Every structure is written in C-alpha cells, then in structure tokens.
C-alpha cells in the first residue's frame, strides 16, 4: 500500500501551488500590458504602410520598448512581494534595483532535496534539469599568507562558484584557471580549491547550507559562473535564494551583466 503524504508535505505542496497561481496572475497582468504596447506598435506600422510613396518611415517608438521592459520588471517585482519573507523581499529589491527584466521566486516543499532532479524541475517549472543550479563557496586552502580576504578577484581566499546540478565541479581545473589568472606571479603550490567548511560558508554568505546565493550575500566574494550556465537555452536558470526552501529564476545573460562573475570552464568535460 503506498505511503500517504504527511500533513507537512501536503502543506508544502499547497504553498508551492499558491506560488504558481500568483506567478500566473502576475503573468496575466503583464500580458495585458504587453498587449497594449503591441497595439501601439501595430498602429505605427499601419500608419507607415498607408503613407504616400517617398514618405520617410516614422521613428520607432523607443518609449514603447522602454515601457515594455519597465512593465516586465514591475510585474516580476510585484509577484515577488506576495507573501514574501524578509529575505525574499530583500533579494527581490536587490534584483529590481539592479534592473533585471525578469525574475521569479518559488517556495518549494520541505522534501525538495529528497526528490530527484526531474521532480525539482517540475516544481520550479524549469526548462530542463540543466537549468537547476547551486551556489557553493570554495576556499583556497593553500593561499599565500598575504592573501586573507577577497579584495583581488584573481587571487581570493574564497569564491562563490555557481554550477549546474547536472555537472560536477572540477576542483583541479578551477585551481589551474585561478593560477593562470595571476599570470604566473604566484607559485602553483599556493593554490588548492576545496569546499569551504559549513560554518565559514554560513558566516561569509549569511545563509545556511542549501540556501547560499550570490544575491544579497553578506561578504562581497568574487563570483565564478560555469560557462555551461551562460550557454543555456532558454536563458533562465534557478539558484538558491537565501532560504533552504526558496529558489529564484533569472536570465543568465542579465546575471552576467549585473553581477559581473567570471565565466569559466570549471566542470568535468564528460558531463
């Protein structure tokens, strides 16, 4: 006889469903705004087609494009504020202030990490399991004694590294890349990249295990983004958002533009 879900699991699924309903409502409002802008563009095109021969074409309505981008940002921000926790509200404000055109928060059930990737993909409505990513803090355990912090992104004691769940971080490849970034000025013996101890990760990020995020992070650590994430299509990936049961999706191209991570090949090639 199959095991019935617990009350906590049912509540978690119900909360996830509520999040999806709110996202659909926000998308519907955004569609209405886009439709109004589209009607304006159609009117411009119709006027151009009816103009006498030799008439210069009308100047494109730049205001319409700006209005569409602003409407998208506002809709994403408003959706993120619905029943938002203080952490979600803070992260949503940061993304809005940085000018992201789109982002989406999803509250997941408590058994999220006990489930296979395909289930998590469905829970987030992600395009594929390749779009599910995680942020981890790596430490150079053999850093030169003069390196204590993260002022120099090419030779930092700590890094936030973002990789896909479907790929494996290659610590040796990461070590070699960071060594090359220094142009050989520092000996290779001063590089050894390992997963940061959990208590140090919590202190640096301000977030607990399975909640680490580069968004709203406590210490301004340099960020490394796997080149595979930058190549994803569609361009919308998910990472942790400061709480174990909170995820956020956003465009990789905009993340690269606004957070300026180093985009590096730091995973095994056979995946």
C-alpha positions in Angstrom: 0.0 0.0 0.0 1.5 3.4 -1.0 2.6 5.7 1.8 0.2 8.7 2.2 1.9 12.1 2.3 2.2 13.8 5.7 0.3 16.9 6.6 3.6 18.9 6.3 4.2 17.5 2.8 0.7 18.4 1.8 1.1 21.9 3.2 4.4 22.3 1.3 2.8 21.3 -1.9 -0.2 23.6 -1.3 2.2 26.5 -0.7 4.1 25.7 -3.9 0.8 25.7 -5.8 -0.1 29.0 -4.4 3.2 30.4 -5.6 2.5 29.2 -9.1 -1.0 30.7 -9.1 0.4 34.0 -8.1 3.0 33.8 -10.8 0.3 33.1 -13.4 -1.7 36.0 -12.2 1.3 38.3 -12.5 2.0 36.9 -16.0 -1.6 37.6 -17.0 -1.3 41.2 -15.9 2.0 41.5 -17.7 0.4 40.1 -20.9 -2.3 42.8 -20.7 0.4 45.5 -20.5 2.4 44.0 -23.4 -0.8 43.8 -25.5 -1.4 47.5 -25.0 2.1 48.2 -26.1 1.8 45.9 -29.1 -1.4 47.7 -30.2 0.6 50.9 -30.2 3.3 49.4 -32.4 0.7 47.9 -34.8 -0.8 51.4 -35.2 2.6 52.8 -36.1 3.2 50.1 -38.7 -0.3 50.6 -40.2 0.3 54.3 -40.5 3.6 53.6 -42.2 2.0 51.3 -44.7 -0.6 53.8 -45.7 1.8 56.7 -46.1 2.4 58.1 -49.6 5.4 56.8 -51.5 8.6 58.6 -50.6 7.4 59.5 -47.2 10.2 58.8 -44.6 9.4 56.0 -42.3 8.3 57.0 -38.8 10.9 56.9 -36.0 10.5 53.7 -34.0 8.6 54.2 -30.7 11.5 53.8 -28.3 9.2 54.7 -25.4 7.1 51.6 -26.2 10.2 49.3 -25.8 11.2 51.1 -22.6 7.6 50.7 -21.3 7.6 47.0 -22.1 10.9 46.5 -20.1 9.6 48.6 -17.2 6.3 46.6 -17.1 8.2 43.3 -17.1 10.4 44.5 -14.2 7.5 45.8 -12.2 5.4 42.7 -12.7 8.3 40.5 -11.5 8.9 42.7 -8.5 5.2 42.8 -7.5 4.9 39.0 -7.9 7.9 38.5 -5.7 6.4 40.7 -2.9 3.3 38.5 -2.5 3.5 36.8 0.9 7.3 37.4 0.8 9.6 36.6 3.8 12.0 39.3 4.8 14.8 37.6 2.9 12.8 37.2 -0.2 11.7 40.8 -0.1 15.3 41.9 0.3 16.6 39.8 -2.6 13.7 40.9 -4.8 14.5 44.5 -4.0 18.2 44.0 -5.0 17.2 42.4 -8.3 14.7 45.1 -9.0 17.3 47.8 -8.2 19.9 46.2 -10.4 17.4 46.4 -13.3 16.6 42.8 -14.0 13.9 42.5 -16.7 12.6 39.2 -15.2 13.0 37.1 -12.1 10.8 34.6 -10.3 10.8 33.3 -6.8 9.5 29.8 -6.0 8.8 28.4 -2.5 9.4 24.6 -2.6 8.2 21.8 -0.4 10.2 20.6 2.6 11.2 17.4 0.9 12.6 19.2 -2.1 16.2 17.9 -1.7 14.9 14.3 -1.1 13.4 14.3 -4.6 15.0 13.5 -8.0 16.1 16.4 -10.3 13.2 15.7 -12.6 10.7 16.3 -9.8 12.6 19.5 -8.8 12.4 20.7 -12.4 8.7 20.3 -12.4 8.4 22.0 -9.1 10.2 25.1 -10.4 8.7 24.9 -13.9 12.3 25.0 -15.2 13.1 24.3 -18.8 15.3 21.3 -18.0 17.3 19.7 -15.2 20.3 21.5 -16.7 18.6 24.8 -15.6 18.8 23.8 -11.9 22.0 25.3 -10.3 23.6 25.7 -7.0 26.0 28.2 -5.3 28.8 26.9 -3.2 31.7 28.7 -1.5 35.1 27.4 -2.4 38.3 28.1 -0.3 41.9 28.2 -1.4 43.3 26.2 1.5 46.9 26.9 0.4 46.6 30.6 -0.3 49.7 32.6 0.1 50.0 34.0 3.7 49.4 37.5 2.3 46.0 36.5 0.9 43.4 36.7 3.7 40.3 38.2 2.0 38.7 38.7 -1.4 39.9 42.1 -2.5 41.7 40.7 -5.5 39.2 38.5 -7.5 42.1 36.9 -9.4 43.7 35.7 -6.1 41.0 35.5 -3.5 40.9 33.3 -0.4 37.2 32.5 -1.1 34.9 32.3 -4.2 31.3 31.8 -4.8 31.0 29.1 -7.6 27.8 28.5 -9.4 27.4 25.2 -11.3 24.6 23.0 -12.6 23.3 20.1 -10.6 23.8 18.0 -13.7 27.5 18.8 -13.8 30.4 18.2 -11.4 32.7 20.9 -10.3 36.3 20.1 -11.2 38.4 21.5 -8.3 41.7 20.9 -10.1 40.5 22.7 -13.2 39.3 25.6 -11.1 42.7 25.7 -9.3 44.6 25.8 -12.6 42.4 28.5 -14.0 42.8 30.8 -11.0 46.5 30.2 -11.0 46.6 31.3 -14.7 44.6 34.4 -13.9 47.6 35.5 -11.9 49.9 35.3 -14.9 52.4 33.0 -13.1 53.2 35.7 -10.5 52.3 33.2 -7.6 53.6 29.7 -7.5 51.2 26.8 -8.1 51.8 25.5 -4.6 49.7 28.3 -3.3 46.5 27.1 -4.9 44.2 24.3 -3.7 40.5 24.8 -4.1 38.3 22.9 -1.7 34.7 23.2 -0.4 34.6 25.8 2.3 33.7 24.4 5.8 30.0 24.9 6.5 30.4 27.3 9.5 32.7 29.5 7.4 30.3 29.4 4.5 27.4 30.4 6.7 29.4 33.3 8.1 30.6 34.6 4.7 27.3 34.2 2.9 24.9 35.0 5.7 22.9 31.9 4.5 22.8 28.3 5.7 23.5 25.1 3.8 21.4 24.7 0.6 20.4 28.4 0.8 23.7 30.0 -0.4 23.1 32.7 -3.0 25.3 35.4 -4.7 22.2 37.7 -4.3 22.3 39.7 -1.2 25.4 37.9 0.1 27.0 39.1 3.3 30.6 39.3 2.1 31.3 40.6 -1.4 33.1 37.5 -2.6 34.1 37.2 -6.2 31.7 35.0 -8.2 32.5 32.3 -10.7 29.8 31.1 -13.1 30.1 27.9 -15.0 30.3 28.5 -18.8 27.6 25.9 -19.2 25.1 28.1 -17.5 25.9 31.0 -19.7 25.1 28.8 -22.7 21.7 27.6 -21.5 18.7 27.9 -23.8 16.2 29.2 -22.8 18.3 31.7 -20.9 16.6 31.4 -17.4 18.3 29.4 -14.6 17.4 28.7 -11.0 19.6 29.1 -7.9 19.1 29.2 -4.1 17.7 32.4 -2.7 18.8 32.7 0.9 16.4 30.1 2.4 16.5 26.3 2.1 13.0 26.2 0.6 13.3 29.3 -1.6 14.6 29.4 -5.2 14.9 32.2 -7.7 15.0 32.0 -11.5 16.6 34.7 -13.6 18.2 35.2 -17.0 21.9 34.2 -17.1 22.8 37.0 -19.6 21.5 39.6 -17.2 23.2 37.9 -14.2 26.5 38.2 -16.0 25.9 41.8 -16.9 24.8 42.9 -13.5 26.9 40.8 -11.1 30.0 40.5 -13.4 31.0 37.0 -12.5 34.0 35.3 -14.1 32.5 32.9 -16.6 34.8 29.9 -16.6 35.0 26.3 -17.7 35.2 24.7 -14.2 33.4 21.4 -14.5 34.3 18.0 -15.8 34.2 17.6 -19.6 32.3 14.3 -19.6 29.1 15.7 -18.4 
